[in-house]
């Protein structure tokens, strides 16, 4: 790794067919070095191998759970594998989540898991990324990144409809997503003055995302209707890239994404 290239870090690639994996593939194709943090070694290594086989440069960092200690350990390994001198961290995406939809009989453990994943783990991930960003100089053209000459880094959170409005059986899930939305807003105000872009929470991903799981379900979408009724991971990834490319004179904090036929 002799040349300087920007580093892209994403927490959670799921089963390799969703938003985290799509964003890793996109940024890997644009010349970013890619660090993948996730549970499930099979899917994690599959995405890393795919990026490498297509001419990119990716490495996987397995965690058994999304806890502060696990995240800190992953970032320590990332720094060793991708030294800041040749791979300055420029983009970090927190895509981990805990989907739980249950009535009021939900257990204490399930509530705790939602809050730990969406808030505690998100905070730990943010802290590690932001500490790296603060060490960066503004991005130069020689890195071949997309952040621009006044930006030191971009932190993105994947949100959900539940981050802005709850529904029946979403009490634990909504509490976690509300929490990460508040976290991002606070960090945006704290670090924006340092030319670090955290005003980029995608708060409302309103509708089902096309993944291997949704395609394989009994009522999964067909090719004819999938484009208008479901969100495509590749399109979400392009929205992340748009946030990275935003000029510092007009940063957004929050954007909503919906398929054309989703009810508003």
Steps between C-alpha positions, in 0.01 A plus 500: 500500500738768382264756351268709713135400472204598718356240735133405522377317812157343536354321800278211390469345159221267615456207264691679224196608298389815678599861559831450677639266236373720215671807643824306549494383139429850369774674695740214425436550127583870536850438637431504873666238713222320684487371858201279577387453860231236545381183666474182296835415340354333191319808366770736628780320315284452190448876461870572563606238245256636242640852534857372472421286195349804327818701539429664834678465832297373794557327833254346744495551876280251682319590822293259708267777616452875471641619830735793568791266573444304178480817294811648660686176433385499137620857446835414658537215250394729215767754593762224493385368162433838339749754646376858505811612312385317185128446573349799682148423619262721302161328512339292775153345480318352799254256349454258790149451632279278710158448349244423766126537450299372795210613720543619857594148616847560359775377734754707691777332303347601167463861611859502618623348172326770298645783708845343516517452122338822384635741763790360702673330207428796270660734753811280525528479120453876470765575757760284325422647159487860619829472685657388172334784309636761740854385418443548128594797292238607244482253214727555201445400139796264519297263720237456229219517754169680461489721807644820358777733604334638813369178655685284750253212517138387469307293752172343384234314695240272343165586651141386462147633502496419871759774560235765439164333566416188688228243433333210676751232612802723429558628855847351549610549140378861491668581831832387355456683169380819670815477711742471210325786322552721806861386522568599140343842542711574804820380330418704190488819705814410693720401207362701209712798604805275453402424140384152589169409338262321738192676368423202288272268689266325260223504754213358303556198286128460454418163352648154453852471363573247227727236653548129467255456786219706345546335162488159659193553714171339401354840415823640364489760219508401136727661245203689351407690816824508692626833361205707615404332828833415662822690567804371314823478707708634211283811484535555875877468461494772234325726753787440743741602227294814434537593866875453483521717189295789642677832501556645846295809412185285478515194724186307579449336835211272422343356188204269444494219246185329374408291195257664257195304608557513873220666700609829658 
